[in-house]
């Protein structure tokens, strides 16, 4: 189970980091990278918070932070794929 979780987290991290620019760094690209990393940390925190609420307390409100974590990560992955497609066209 741990191996599956590590593989999932590695793939997820790579998809989330598609938004981080790789070419010449500017202030704008640095800000984008900072927001991407903070979003990644926030998504992990929301997901873990939801899991703790569900398992330790038996509180069904734990689904709310999990939902927001999934939505935020989907948005960031979508933006990363969009940037990847437009970078390839140039």
C-alpha positions as CSV (number, residue, x, y, z in Angstrom):
1,X,0.0,0.0,0.0
2,X,2.9,2.4,0.8
3,X,4.4,1.8,-2.6
4,X,1.2,2.6,-4.4
5,X,0.8,5.8,-2.3
6,X,4.4,6.9,-3.1
7,X,3.9,6.2,-6.8
8,X,0.6,8.2,-6.8
9,X,2.2,11.1,-4.9
10,X,5.1,11.2,-7.3
11,X,2.9,11.3,-10.4
12,X,0.6,13.8,-8.8
13,X,3.6,16.0,-7.9
14,X,4.9,15.9,-11.5
15,X,1.5,16.8,-12.9
16,X,1.1,19.7,-10.4
17,X,4.5,21.1,-11.2
18,X,3.7,21.4,-14.9
19,X,2.7,25.0,-14.2
20,X,6.2,25.9,-13.0
21,X,8.2,27.6,-15.7
22,X,11.5,26.1,-16.7
23,X,13.1,28.7,-18.9
24,X,14.6,32.1,-18.0
25,X,13.4,33.2,-14.5
26,X,11.7,36.5,-14.1
27,X,9.8,38.0,-11.2
28,X,6.5,36.9,-12.8
29,X,7.7,33.4,-13.3
30,X,9.1,33.3,-9.8
31,X,5.7,34.4,-8.5
32,X,4.0,31.7,-10.6
33,X,6.3,29.0,-9.2
34,X,5.8,30.2,-5.6
35,X,2.0,30.1,-6.0
36,X,2.2,26.6,-7.5
37,X,4.4,25.3,-4.7
38,X,2.1,26.9,-2.0
39,X,-0.9,25.5,-3.8
40,X,0.7,22.0,-3.8
41,X,1.4,22.2,0.0
42,X,-2.2,23.5,0.6
43,X,-3.7,20.7,-1.4
44,X,-1.8,18.1,0.6
45,X,-2.7,19.8,3.9
46,X,-6.4,20.0,2.9
47,X,-6.4,16.3,1.9
48,X,-4.7,15.2,5.1
49,X,-7.1,17.3,7.2
50,X,-10.0,15.7,5.5
51,X,-8.6,12.2,6.0
52,X,-8.0,12.9,9.7
53,X,-11.6,14.2,10.1
54,X,-13.0,11.1,8.5
55,X,-10.9,8.5,10.2
56,X,-10.2,9.8,13.7
57,X,-13.4,11.7,14.5
58,X,-15.8,9.9,12.2
59,X,-16.9,13.3,11.0
60,X,-18.5,13.3,7.5
61,X,-17.5,17.0,7.2
62,X,-14.1,15.6,6.3
63,X,-15.3,15.3,2.7
64,X,-15.4,19.1,2.3
65,X,-11.6,19.7,2.6
66,X,-11.0,16.6,0.4
67,X,-13.4,18.1,-2.3
68,X,-11.6,21.4,-2.2
69,X,-8.2,19.6,-2.5
70,X,-9.4,17.7,-5.5
71,X,-10.8,20.8,-7.2
72,X,-7.7,22.9,-6.5
73,X,-5.4,20.2,-7.8
74,X,-7.5,19.7,-10.9
75,X,-7.4,23.4,-11.7
76,X,-3.6,23.5,-11.3
77,X,-3.1,20.4,-13.4
78,X,-5.4,21.9,-16.1
79,X,-3.4,25.1,-16.1
80,X,-0.2,23.2,-16.3
81,X,-1.4,21.1,-19.3
82,X,-2.7,24.3,-21.0
83,X,0.7,26.0,-20.5
84,X,2.5,22.9,-21.8
85,X,0.4,22.8,-25.0
86,X,0.9,26.5,-25.6
87,X,4.6,26.3,-25.0
88,X,5.0,23.4,-27.5
89,X,3.2,25.5,-30.2
90,X,5.7,28.4,-29.9
